[in-house]
Amino acid sequence: MSPFAELFPLIVYTIATVLIISGLLLAAWWLGAKTTSRNKEMPYESGVIPSGSARRPLSVPFYLIAIFFIVFDVESAFIFIWAAVWDQLGMAGLLHITFFIVALLLGLAWLWLKGGLEWGPTKQVRGSRSEERGL
Amino acid sequence: MDIFGDIPWYIYFAAMILKVLVAFVFVLLTVAYATYAERKLIGFMQVRIGPNRTGPIGLLQPIADGIKLFFKEEIIPAQASKFAFVLAPLVALVPAFISFAVIPFGDSIQIAGYKFPLQIAAYADKAGTVYDLNIGVLYILAMASLGVYGIVLAGWSSNSKYSLLGGLRASAQMISYELAAGLAIVCVFMVSQSLSLQAIVADQSGLFGWYIFRNPFLFVAGIIFFICSLAEINRTPFDLPEAETELVSGFCTEYSSMKYAMFFMAEYANMVTVCAVMTTLFLGGWHGPLPSVLNFIAKVYVLMFVCMWIRATYPRYRYDQLMKLGWKVFLPITLFLIMGNAIWMTLFK
């Protein structure tokens, strides 16, 4: 047996898919009308003339979610490896992974308590905003 | 030509090309007619008729739509990053198609003394032993992650505020649910003891052999996997990235012509792939009463019908509810499921 024999069709399929889809894109570019004007090339903002660049700073929760994802995804890679051979690892492996998963859950609980998973304005912000409005 | 196994190279190549063509055409046709089926079904569910003008009962509608989109003008916004803007539809669509390569869509067939497994990334040697990509499940997870790049690129490169917000929302949503979906299928590896999809399907013969019926933890894992997959491919009720009441069309606001159609096709191709993965991992793959390929297709189509049914039934989530569901409900549950499954399997070996 050679490991290449089952991988080769995958490579062929990938190349064929990329070629066919690029072909479709090219064909559409070739067939479509080509009459551009300045107004057409403006970004769409529901009829309002756009002001400034759209490359705006991101909201912090998005950044936090990305970091949490990396932490948990790397750890789920360890769980995958354990799960594929868990029968052979036996009780010792089960105890180790229990410890690992409990640690993960504690991490999640900590994020939860610290408000890392909250979206929208926090209670303090909401409070100060209603004070500004004189409520 | 020993690198292609011990069967003659021309047989190997003929089988490969045939399988690639069949799989590609199957996904493409299903995608085209899924759009028709969805419009028709949702039409009936809302007491409308749906498309019925092009061809008998509107059957030529997807073809008419395709031809129309081909002849539309491609507008590239002046401020957009051109290269990334053109690349994004390709990056979104290709992973959706190629994750199908590792899914076994039928039992191996025997022709002229040679055995051919019905799975693209697989081959059988002269003795009839089937070899397939032994990390098939990881490959599917990897391709699901790659799909995020297309959407982020589209959102960022359009240089439009709606697109940027849609792209950001989509990426945060997809990575959150990918985590829960990935952990939900850990229970499957624990039963199958293998990451090869051929082995996983072979292990599920018989009605109660389906993994979803093996134990209560797997049942819950299967349902969570399906819901998380719906969220990962941005289907209703989790279609926040393209919430048209607030973001126009989300990350693909600036796209037109075939490029727009690519994102649309990617959504449906992802739906086909997700339903195929769900069938393979939890619902017994091609096992069942009909000939093997028909079983597989029937199960995939039933799941796709469920997706459309859900779309017609449920209203959209709010963004904070969506993230709460992913991180505070599904993630802890999947971690508990892994433990529960381990304990169950140790007790009832």
Interface residues (C-beta under 8 A of the other chain):
Chain A: M1 S2 F4 A5 E6 L7 F8 P9 L10 V12 Y13 T14 A16 T17 V18 I20 I21 S22 L24 L25 A27 A28 W29 L31 G32 A33 K34 T35 T36 R38 K40 E41 M42 P43 Y44 E45 S46 P50 S53 A54 R55 R56 L58 S59 P61 F62 I65 A66 F68 F69 F72 D73 S76 I79 F80 A83 A84 V85 W86 D87 M91 L94 I97 T98 I101 L104 L105 L108 L111 W112 L117 E118 W119 G120
Chain B: D2 I3 F4 G5 Y12 M16 I17 K19 V20 A23 F24 L69 F70 F71 K72 E73 E74 I75 I76 P77 A78 Q79 V86 P89 L90 L93 V94 F97 I98 A101 V102 I120 A121 A122 Y123 D125 T129 Y131 D132 L133 L138 W156 S158 N159 S160 K161 Y162 S163 L164 L168 S171 A172 I175 S176 E178 L179 G182 L183 V186 C187 F189 M190 Q193 S194 L195 V248 T253 E254 S257 M258 K259 M262 Y319 D320 M323 K324 W327 K328 L331 P332 L335 I338 M339 A342 T346
